[in-house]
């Protein structure tokens, strides 16, 4: 049975690996929550400086360009904060340092819900391997919120403990809830189009692909457009 998630969390934190991951994975949901009055923050873990097929590209210049793109997209989604941790693209590990940083952001934002990639997904069908950074970041987020952020003796320097109530795992093969993004599909599309360094001449194709995916999930949920998540309940 398909379940639509109607409740809007008061405070939301999205944590993703690359500058365009959130827009693809949950841009419509972040925009919907923000439009409904939630305080929504995004943490981007890497600089995305290797996100090119051009061997002559300057990684420093690309990283700066992608930082500007993610900030532009965040403004279109109505986010209250967009923060970059600055890890090298393709080199992030689920380390003590990363978990400490994520716990710090959880305790600073104090979200009801955290959105992140599903770290259990390695393959999407037989044509796409899930990026290692996605899997590592998803696992690190789970490690940071269950139980570290809620326990005072984990990373005491990160601030007072905070119990996250929900984790919404995107890019999952086992969704359990859907968010109706029919009214924020255009926000998602416009935010994705900000990532011009990744689109080159493929903007129309990328937009069509994202819209079709949202329409597919919408058909499953009985709405025009939707995003799917695996919902994990924490706390009371």
N, C-alpha and C positions, 0 to 999 in steps of 0.2 A: 504494500500500500504506500502510495506517495504521500509524503508529509511536507506541506509548505511551512516554512518558518516565518511566522508573522511578527513575533516579538522583536522589538528593536532594543539592543543593549544600550545602556547609558554611555558606556565608554568602551572603545574598541581599539585593539592593536593588531595590525597586520605585520607579519614578518616574512620577507621574501628574499631570495638570493640576489636577483639581478634587477636593474632599474626598470624593466618593462614587465616583470613577472606578475605583479599585483594587478595591473590593468588587464592582462590576459586572463588571469585566474579568477579574480573576484572584483574587478573594477566596478561592475554594476552594483554589487552588494555594498561595497564601501561607500559609493555615492548615495545609495538608498539610505543607509544608516545615517550618513551625515545630513542628508536632506531632511531626515525625520528628527533631527535634533541631537544625535549622538556626537560625542567628542571622539573623533577618529584620527588615529596616528598610524604612520607607516614607518617601519624600519627596513632599509635595504642594506643587505650585508656586504655585497661586493661592489667594486667600482665598475665592473662590466667592461674593462678596458681591452678584453680579448674578443669582444662581440663583433667580429668582422671577418670577412673572407679575403680582405685586401692585405697581402703580405707587407706592403709598404706603409700601412697605416701607422700613425704615431699613437701609441697606447696612452700617453699622457693627455694628448689633445682629445682622444676619444673618450677617456674617462671624464674630462671636464664637460665635454658636450653631452654625455649621458647624464651627468649630474644636473645640468640645466634642463634636460628633457624631463627627468623625473620630477623636478620641482614644478615645471609647467603642467605636467599631467596631474600632479597632486592638487594644484590650484583648481583645475577643472573638475576634479572629483569632490572638491569641497573639504579636503582633509585639513585637520587642525595642526598637524605637524608631520614633516617628512624628514627622516634622519638616516644618514648613511654611515655604516661602520667602517667602510674603506678596506675591506679584505681584498686581496688579489683575486681576480676572476679565475675560477677553476682550481683554486688552491685552498679553499676554506675547509677546515676540519672541525669536528665536534670536540673542541678542546675545553679545558677548564676556563681559559680566557674568554672564549666565545660565550660559554654558558653564563659566566659572570656578567658579561655585557648585556646579554638578553634578560637575565634576572633584574639587572639594574633598570632596564627599560620597562619591564613589567611592573616593578615596584614604583617607578616614577609615574607611569600612565595610569596604573591601577585599573586595568580593563576588566569588564565583565566577560568579554569574549575575546579570544585570540584567534586570528586566521593565519594559516600557514600551509605549506605543501604537505601532502601525505607522503611520509618518508618510506612507506612500504612499497611504493609503486616503482618498479624497475623498467617495465616495458609497457607501452601503450600499443596493443595489437602487435603486428609484425613489421611495422615500418618506423617506429619511433622509440628511441631509448631515452628514458627520463634523465635529464641532466644530473650529473653527480651532485652539483651544488644544490639543486632542489632537494635531493634526498638528505644531504648532510644538514642543511638548514632546518628541514622539517624535523629531523631527529633531535637536533640541538634545541629547538623550541620545546618539543615534548619534554626533554630532559630539564629544561629551565623552569617549566611551569608545573611539572609533576615529578617530584614535590618541591623542588628547590625554592621557588619564589615564595611559597607559602610557609616555609619553615625558617624560623629566625636564626638558627645556627648555620644555615647555608649562606655564604656570602654576606655576613652581617654588615660589611661596609657598603652594600648595595642599597641600604635603606630598610624601612620597616617592612615586614612580610606582607604579602598580598595573595589571597586565594582567587585564582581565575575560576570562573564558574563553567565556561564552555570553551572548547576548542573546535573550530570549524576547519576541517582538513579539505583543501581544494586539490584539484587534479587527482581525484581518487577513483578507484575502480569499484568501490563499494559505497556509493552515496546513500545517505539515510534521510537527508532533508534537502529541500530546494528553496531558494530565495527568488521571488518574483521580481525580476529587474525590468519589466516591461516599460516602466516610466523612467528608467535610468540607462536604458540601452544606448541612447545617444551620448550620454555622458561617458560611458565606457568606450564607445567608438572614438569620440573626440580625444579622450585621454590617450588611447592607444596611438592615435595619429601623431601625437607629440613626439613619439620615439622615431624620429626621422632617420637617425643613424642606423636603425635596424631594418627599415622598410625599403630604402633605395627606391626602386621602381615598382615595388610590390605592395604599395599601400592599399590599392583596391583589392588585391587578392587577400591580404591579411584581414582587412575589414570584412570582406565577404565570409572568410573562414570563421572569424569570431562571431559574426552574426548567425551563421548557420549552426554553430555549436550551441549558442544560446537558444536558438529556435528549437533545436533537437531536445535540449533539456526542458524547454518550455512545453513542448508536446508531451513529455513524460509527466510534467507537473500540472498540465491543464491550463497553462497561461501562454502568453505570446512569447516571452523570453524569460529564461531562468538561468541561475548558476547552481551547481550541485555541490554538496559537501557531505563529508562524513562527520557527524556530530558526536563529540565526546563530552560527557557530563563530568564535571569535577566538583568538589566541595559538597555542601549540603544540598 
